[in-house]
Amino acid sequence: MNTLNGYSPDQLQHVARYAEDLAEHKSREARLEEESEDDEIDERPDDLPDDVPSKATITIKEINDNRYYYWQWQEGDKVKSKRGSSAGSP
């Protein structure tokens, strides 16, 4: 904690963004692991691109007031992603 007290506001914002990204990554990994253990096969959503597996989830990132949508799924030990639309919907 004392280390953070010596950081500038800009450095603290970078640390906060990193911590948020890390938390999202760990949550996504846990969710993907849980889904990969699930034996039940869900129906393929209508808006899912052909080259994206049905187990994929949507991740939304907001950068400079713009929303970006990414389909993400796990293949073996790797997390794969494909960018969707940056306008109002995936």
LINURPE-V87266 format. One record per run of one state. SS is the DSSP state (A for helix, B for strand, O for the rest). FROM is the first residue (numbers start at 0). TO is the last residue. If there is no record, write none. Layout:
ss: <SS/SS>
from: <FROM/FROM>
to: <TO/TO>
This chain:
ss: <O/A/O/A/O/B/O/B/O/B/O>
from: <0/1/5/8/37/56/63/65/75/77/83>
to: <0/4/7/36/55/62/64/74/76/82/89>
